[in-house]
Amino acid sequence: MSSAWFGPCPHCNVSLSYLQGVSGSKMNPQCPRCHTVIAVTRPTFVKADHSRLSLMKPTRPMPY
């Protein structure tokens, strides 16, 4: 059975979607931003979560 949860990358704090038990899942997924391997207990597919605000500060100022 597949499941999903949302959380930050433990290394760079960018918002991620963790999809467990779906095709393409790996035991050593990498963060799409910092490319560091994330420790998981089940095969997981990790992707950037653009639907939520990131915990990171923006790298460039927002245009007004």
C-alpha positions as CSV (number, residue, x, y, z in Angstrom):
1,M,0.0,0.0,0.0
2,S,1.4,3.4,-0.9
3,S,1.3,6.5,1.3
4,A,2.5,10.1,1.1
5,W,3.7,12.6,3.6
6,F,5.2,16.1,3.5
7,G,8.3,17.3,5.3
8,P,11.5,19.2,4.9
9,C,14.8,17.9,3.6
10,P,17.0,17.1,6.7
11,H,19.9,18.9,5.1
12,C,18.7,22.0,3.3
13,N,15.1,22.4,4.7
14,V,13.4,22.7,1.3
15,S,9.8,21.4,1.4
16,L,9.5,17.8,0.0
17,S,6.8,15.2,-0.8
18,Y,7.7,11.7,0.3
19,L,5.8,9.1,-1.7
20,Q,6.3,5.6,-0.2
21,G,5.5,2.4,-2.1
22,V,5.0,3.9,-5.6
23,S,6.8,2.8,-8.7
24,G,10.2,4.4,-9.0
25,S,10.8,4.3,-5.2
26,K,14.3,3.8,-3.9
27,M,15.9,3.1,-0.6
28,N,18.4,5.9,-1.1
29,P,16.5,8.8,-2.6
30,Q,18.3,12.1,-3.2
31,C,17.0,15.6,-2.4
32,P,16.2,17.3,-5.7
33,R,17.8,20.6,-4.4
34,C,21.0,19.6,-2.5
35,H,21.3,16.1,-4.1
36,T,22.2,14.6,-0.7
37,V,20.9,11.1,0.1
38,I,18.0,11.0,2.6
39,A,17.7,8.2,5.0
40,V,14.4,6.3,4.8
41,T,13.0,3.1,6.2
42,R,10.8,2.1,3.2
43,P,11.3,2.6,-0.5
44,T,10.5,6.2,-1.1
45,F,10.2,8.6,-4.1
46,V,11.1,12.2,-3.1
47,K,10.1,15.3,-5.1
48,A,10.0,19.0,-4.4
49,D,6.8,20.2,-2.9
50,H,5.9,23.5,-4.6
51,S,2.3,23.5,-3.1
52,R,3.6,24.6,0.3
53,L,5.8,27.5,1.5
54,S,9.4,26.5,1.8
55,L,11.3,27.0,5.0
56,M,14.1,28.4,3.1
57,K,14.5,32.2,2.5
58,P,14.1,33.2,-1.1
59,T,17.4,33.7,-2.9
60,R,16.3,36.8,-4.8
61,P,13.9,39.5,-3.7
62,M,10.3,39.2,-4.8
63,P,9.2,41.8,-7.4
64,Y,6.5,44.2,-6.3
